[in-house]
Amino acid sequence: MNASNASNASIPLVYASRGELLIPATKVTGLLRRVAAGWLRTTEAGGTAGGAELDPATALALARQLSDLADQIDVECIAVRRPVGEPPPPGGGRRGRGDAQPPP
């Protein structure tokens, strides 16, 4: 992502009931994938990142890890998402099946 795009970025933020700041998972996974792709493009071009030369094997390994993490986040979000039209669980909760209980 270049600087001109960064200044125009708009990420919807949500404040949770306990004051946590949340952002959509799609924004997180998109960022992870863009960083991974940037590392790969830079190493393929023989360039540097932040003035440091990127080792191709390391950059590839790190890019794979970022992509795998993005995939894992996507899968976990799909697993807890309620199908469209399905009523909320008894008690009106909005939590998915795989959600952990919030800390006390």
N, C-alpha and C positions, 0 to 999 in steps of 0.2 A: 504494500500500500504506500503510495507516495504522499508527501506532505499536503498537497492540494486536496487530496481525497480525505485526509485525516481531519482537516478543519471543517469539512462539510458533513462529516459523519454524524448521524443522529441515532442514538440508541435509546429505546424506551426503557426507563428505569421504574421499578416498582418497589415501594417500601413495604416490607412484611410487617406483621403485627408486632414483632419484637424488635423492630427497628433495622432489621437486615435490609441491605440494598440488593435487589435482584435484577438480573438482566435475562432476556430470553436466551434459551439454550442455543437456538439457531445462530445467534450473534457470536456466542462463545465458540461453537464448532466451526463457524465460518472463519473466525480469526485464526484458530488453530490450523485450519487447512491453508489459509493464505500465507501464514508464516512458513509452513512446511514447503509450500510451492515456491516461495521466494528464496529459501535456502537452496532448493534444487536448481532453480534458474541461475542463481549466482554461481554455484559450483560448476554447472555445465558451461557457463561462460568464462570460467577461470577467474572470476572476480573476487572481491573481498566484501566483508560485511563489517561495518564499523572500523575499517582500517585493518582488520585482521583477515588473513587468508583462510578460507574455509577448507578443511580437509574433506574431500569428496566422500570417503567412507563414513566419517563421523556425521557429516551433514545428512547423508542418506539414512543412516540409522536414526538420527534425531527426527528427521522428517517422517519416517515410518511410525515412530512412537507418537508424534503429534497427530498423525492421521488415524492411528489406532485409537487414541484417546477420544478424538472427535467421533469416530464410529461408535465407541462404547457409550458416549453420552447420548448419541442419537438412539441407540438401541434401548437404553434405560428409559429415555423419555417416551418412546413408543410403548414400552411395557407398562408404564403407569398411566398412560393417556386413556381416558374414558371415551368409548366410541360416541360419535355424534348421535344425539337422540336418546342415549341411555340416561335414565334418571340418576340423580346423585344417590350414593349409598344411604341406608337408613341413618337418620340423625342429621342429614344434610351436609355431611363432610365433603370436601373437595379433594381428598387425598387419593392417590392411586394405590393399587394393590401392593406394590413393592416399596412404598415409602416407609422409612424408619420413623419411629416415634420421635417427636422433638425432645431435646434435652429439657430437664425440669428447670 
